[in-house]
Amino acid sequence: MKKAIHYINQFFGQIGGEDKADFEPEIREGYVGPGLLLNNLLSPEIEISHTIICGDNYFGSKKEEAIDRILGFLKDKEFDIFIAGPAFMAGRYGVACGGICKAVKEKFNVPVITSMYVENPGVEMYSKEIYIFPGGNGAVSMRKDVPKMANFAKKVLSGETILPAEKEGYLPRGIRLESFKEPAVSGAERVVDILLKKINGEKFKTEMPMPVIDRVPIANQVEDISQATIALVNSGGIVPAGNPDRIQSASATKWGRYNISELDELESGQWETIHAGFDPSAANANPNRIVPLDALRYFEKEGKIGRIHEYMYSTVGTGTTQAEASRMGAEIAQCLKDANVSAVIFTST
């Protein structure tokens, strides 16, 4: 019988909720939680021999350490396939499922499978490298999501030919394989046929889908800067010392809002960066290098700007997906709009 190892987070591992999100990686024999359903669907061809449980915050904030420990658990285990999740719309969980699947695939050269909602940040980060099946946005879809993974796992381990993404159901990985149409139709004929359908307003399917990038119109200029309310937003990870909102140092799914109304500058020791994408020493020595509150306060006192918005907004850019960045940006923008902010100074690294 083939062996599978299953990865789940602290919630589905029956450890606890957000209060246990820092739970360190652990391996157990057999299946746990949703592994019961997965094991039943894999049977009799495959059985779950072990389950790995890891807290979402632990994986997000200590990714390299989490991966090293989990790979250490697996080095003396015999297994044929690795399955993670499903992760639904849970961003941290999806990123963890994708991250550990990629690491296991590279280290042990075994098939890896996971499932998550198409807007989960893990999709954008890992769909090109691993098999990800589109799932529901909540645990209520468990009974629909798990069978997709189980059926595909059995097909992979049986040695059957894996068909293109649209036929198997997993998300496209951007891999193009040569195939022949029957009857044979040349590329020139196919492209002319597509062009004619497009001209005539008929439905057609491109053979080379391109990503759709949102275009954001340029905002109107501020008419009178001396009367304007200016806000400070940054993706350099500047937060109060200790990171009270526990924003991830990479692949962020959180942002923070901090009151700066009584401050003339951001003092070292009281503010720090939690960004994992650059050497933090200069930013920690003087956080104003990333969030220029000191310079902007000077302009405010000189009357060159109207006022500084009471709050500073912060997150981390490195590894953060377009989907998560768009969501967080929209949430921050709504706060700024509600506060009648005139303009924003957005700093990164």
HELIX and SHEET records of a PDB file:
HELIX    1   1 GLU A   18  LYS A   20  5                                   3    
HELIX    2   2 GLY A   35  LEU A   42  1                                   8    
HELIX    3   3 ASP A   56  SER A   61  1                                   6    
HELIX    4   4 LYS A   63  LEU A   74  1                                  12    
HELIX    5   5 GLY A   91  PHE A  108  1                                  18    
HELIX    6   6 PRO A  121  TYR A  126  1                                   6    
HELIX    7   7 ALA A  139  SER A  141  5                                   3    
HELIX    8   8 MET A  142  SER A  158  1                                  17    
HELIX    9   9 ALA A  165  GLU A  168  1                                   4    
HELIX   10  10 GLY A  187  ILE A  199  1                                  13    
HELIX   11  11 ILE A  225  GLN A  227  5                                   3    
HELIX   12  12 SER A  281  ALA A  285  1                                   5    
HELIX   13  13 PRO A  287  ARG A  289  5                                   3    
HELIX   14  14 LEU A  293  LYS A  301  1                                   9    
HELIX   15  15 GLN A  322  ASP A  338  1                                  17    
SHEET    1   A 6 GLU A  26  GLU A  29  0                                        
SHEET    2   A 6 ILE A  46  CYS A  54 -1                                        
SHEET    3   A 6 LYS A   2  ASN A   9  1                                        
SHEET    4   A 6 ILE A  81  ALA A  84  1                                        
SHEET    5   A 6 VAL A 112  MET A 116  1                                        
SHEET    6   A 6 TYR A 131  PRO A 134  1                                        
SHEET    1   B 4 GLY A 256  ASN A 259  0                                        
SHEET    2   B 4 ARG A 307  SER A 314 -1                                        
SHEET    3   B 4 THR A 229  ASN A 234  1                                        
SHEET    4   B 4 ALA A 343  THR A 347  1                                        
SHEET    1   C 2 ILE A 238  PRO A 240  0                                        
SHEET    2   C 2 TRP A 271  THR A 273 -1                                        
END                                                                             
